Every structure is written in structure tokens, then in C-alpha cells.
């Protein structure tokens, strides 16, 4: 069983973020440049929220606001759920499925280590399945 901490070490610890005082438009540009669907909102080295494409669609676009005139703090999700690095991918997948999250910060003793996306979870699950299939094929063919 791979832990989230182990996965983050292999993934790399890049954390893409904006401040709560940033314009939503700038956050969207960063998401597009980094090819991610969410950014952590960090003020003075403290996680204060998360902003996603979903937040933009529902809280800016559908309300007739302008991304260039709206601040991240106006639309971000302030209560950020997170997961610990010692937890399993299965734990992460269960939480994401139950709460309909696509991104979860990984935090250890108050220190932000990275972010796990639903895409990361899918890649890990597929990799595990490929490994199991290869092991079964070797067992069946007698190549141990």
C-alpha cells in the first residue's frame, strides 16, 4: 500500500498558489499555465482557502461578475479539507468521492506538503492494477 506521502515524493512537491487578494482572472491564468484545476490560497505562508474552476464557474460566471474585478477571497472555499501523508490512496479516494472533492491538500503537523488531485488518484489506482495484472500473468505462465 502506497501512502500519500510516498506518492508526493515521487510526484514532486510543487504547490501552485495565489493569495486571497489576487484577482480571479490571474488565478485562472495560473491554472491554465500550470494545467491544473485548482490553486491553494496562501496568505503569509498560511493556507486560507482553495479556488477551483468550479468556484469560478458557479460564483463568478453564473452570477454575471467579472473575473478581472473579483478577488479570490470573494469566491474561494475557506474551509479546506485535507488529508495526512500517512493515509492511503484508498482513504483519499473515499474522502474525495464522499465529499465530491477533486483536490486535497496533504498536511503534516500544520505543514503543507502538496496537493493530491483526482487525476493523481486515478493514476495510482491504474498503476496498482497494472502491477497486479502483470503478477497474475507471470503466475499463470509460470514465470515466477
C-alpha positions as CSV (number, residue, x, y, z in Angstrom):
1,X,0.0,0.0,0.0
2,X,1.5,3.3,-1.0
3,X,0.9,6.3,1.3
4,X,0.2,9.8,0.1
5,X,3.5,11.0,1.4
6,X,5.3,8.4,-0.7
7,X,3.4,9.4,-3.7
8,X,4.1,13.1,-3.2
9,X,7.8,12.3,-3.0
10,X,7.7,10.6,-6.4
11,X,5.4,13.3,-7.9
12,X,7.4,16.3,-6.7
13,X,6.3,18.9,-4.2
14,X,5.2,21.7,-6.5
15,X,2.5,23.7,-4.9
16,X,0.7,26.2,-7.1
17,X,-1.0,29.0,-5.2
18,X,-2.3,32.5,-5.2
19,X,-3.1,35.0,-2.4
20,X,-6.6,35.9,-1.4
21,X,-6.0,39.4,-2.7
22,X,-5.3,38.1,-6.2
23,X,-7.8,38.7,-9.0
24,X,-9.8,35.7,-10.1
25,X,-8.6,36.3,-13.6
26,X,-4.9,36.0,-12.5
27,X,-5.8,32.7,-10.7
28,X,-7.4,31.4,-13.9
29,X,-4.3,32.3,-15.9
30,X,-2.1,30.4,-13.4
31,X,-4.4,27.4,-13.6
32,X,-4.2,27.4,-17.4
33,X,-0.4,27.9,-17.4
34,X,0.1,25.1,-14.9
35,X,-2.6,22.8,-16.4
36,X,-4.4,22.4,-13.0
37,X,-8.0,22.8,-12.0
38,X,-7.4,24.4,-8.6
39,X,-5.0,26.5,-6.6
40,X,-4.3,26.8,-3.0
41,X,-4.9,30.2,-1.5
42,X,-2.0,31.1,0.8
43,X,-1.6,34.3,2.7
44,X,1.5,34.9,4.8
45,X,2.6,31.3,4.4
46,X,-0.8,30.1,5.8
47,X,-3.4,28.0,3.9
48,X,-6.5,30.1,3.9
49,X,-8.5,28.5,1.1
50,X,-8.7,26.9,-2.2
51,X,-10.0,28.2,-5.5
52,X,-11.1,25.9,-8.4
53,X,-12.5,26.2,-11.9
54,X,-15.8,25.1,-10.3
55,X,-15.7,28.1,-8.0
56,X,-15.2,30.4,-10.9
57,X,-18.0,28.9,-13.0
58,X,-20.5,28.9,-10.1
59,X,-19.6,32.1,-8.2
60,X,-18.4,34.4,-10.9
61,X,-19.6,33.5,-14.4
62,X,-23.1,32.3,-13.4
63,X,-23.5,35.4,-11.2
64,X,-22.6,37.8,-14.0
65,X,-19.4,39.0,-12.3
66,X,-16.1,39.8,-14.0
67,X,-13.0,37.7,-13.2
68,X,-10.9,40.8,-13.7
69,X,-12.8,42.7,-11.0
70,X,-13.4,39.9,-8.5
71,X,-10.9,39.0,-5.8
72,X,-10.1,35.4,-5.0
73,X,-11.2,35.8,-1.4
74,X,-14.7,36.6,-2.6
75,X,-15.2,33.1,-4.2
76,X,-12.6,30.8,-2.6
77,X,-13.6,27.9,-0.4
78,X,-12.4,28.8,3.1
79,X,-12.9,25.5,4.9
80,X,-10.3,23.4,3.3
81,X,-10.5,19.7,3.9
82,X,-7.1,17.9,3.9
83,X,-5.5,14.6,4.3
84,X,-2.4,13.4,6.1
85,X,0.7,11.9,4.3
86,X,0.5,8.6,6.2
87,X,-3.0,7.9,4.9
88,X,-3.6,5.6,1.9
89,X,-4.7,6.3,-1.6
90,X,-7.9,4.4,-0.7
91,X,-8.6,6.8,2.2
92,X,-8.0,9.7,-0.1
93,X,-10.3,8.3,-2.8
94,X,-13.0,7.6,-0.3
95,X,-12.9,11.2,1.0
96,X,-12.8,12.7,-2.5
97,X,-15.8,10.5,-3.6
98,X,-17.8,11.2,-0.4
99,X,-17.3,15.0,-0.4
100,X,-17.1,15.5,-4.2
101,X,-13.6,17.0,-4.0
102,X,-11.2,17.0,-6.9
103,X,-8.2,18.3,-5.0
104,X,-7.0,17.7,-1.4
105,X,-4.0,19.3,0.3
106,X,-1.7,17.0,2.1
107,X,-0.8,18.5,5.5
108,X,1.5,17.1,8.2
109,X,1.6,18.7,11.6
110,X,0.5,22.0,10.1
111,X,3.0,21.9,7.2
112,X,1.7,21.9,3.7
113,X,3.4,19.1,1.7
114,X,1.5,19.2,-1.6
115,X,-1.8,18.5,-3.3
116,X,-3.4,15.3,-4.5
117,X,-5.8,15.5,-7.4
118,X,-8.4,13.1,-8.5
119,X,-6.2,12.5,-11.6
120,X,-3.3,11.5,-9.3
121,X,-5.6,9.0,-7.5
122,X,-6.7,7.5,-10.8
123,X,-3.0,7.2,-12.0
124,X,-2.1,5.4,-8.7
125,X,-5.0,3.0,-8.9
126,X,-4.3,2.2,-12.6
127,X,-0.6,1.6,-11.8
128,X,-1.6,-0.8,-8.9
129,X,-3.9,-2.7,-11.2
130,X,-1.3,-3.0,-13.9
131,X,1.1,-4.4,-11.4
132,X,-1.4,-6.9,-10.1
133,X,-2.3,-8.0,-13.7
134,X,1.4,-8.4,-14.5
135,X,1.9,-10.5,-11.4
136,X,-1.1,-12.7,-12.3
137,X,0.1,-13.1,-15.8
138,X,3.5,-14.2,-14.6
139,X,1.9,-16.6,-12.1
140,X,-0.3,-18.1,-14.8
141,X,2.5,-18.5,-17.3
142,X,4.8,-20.0,-14.7
143,X,7.4,-17.1,-14.8
144,X,7.9,-16.5,-11.1
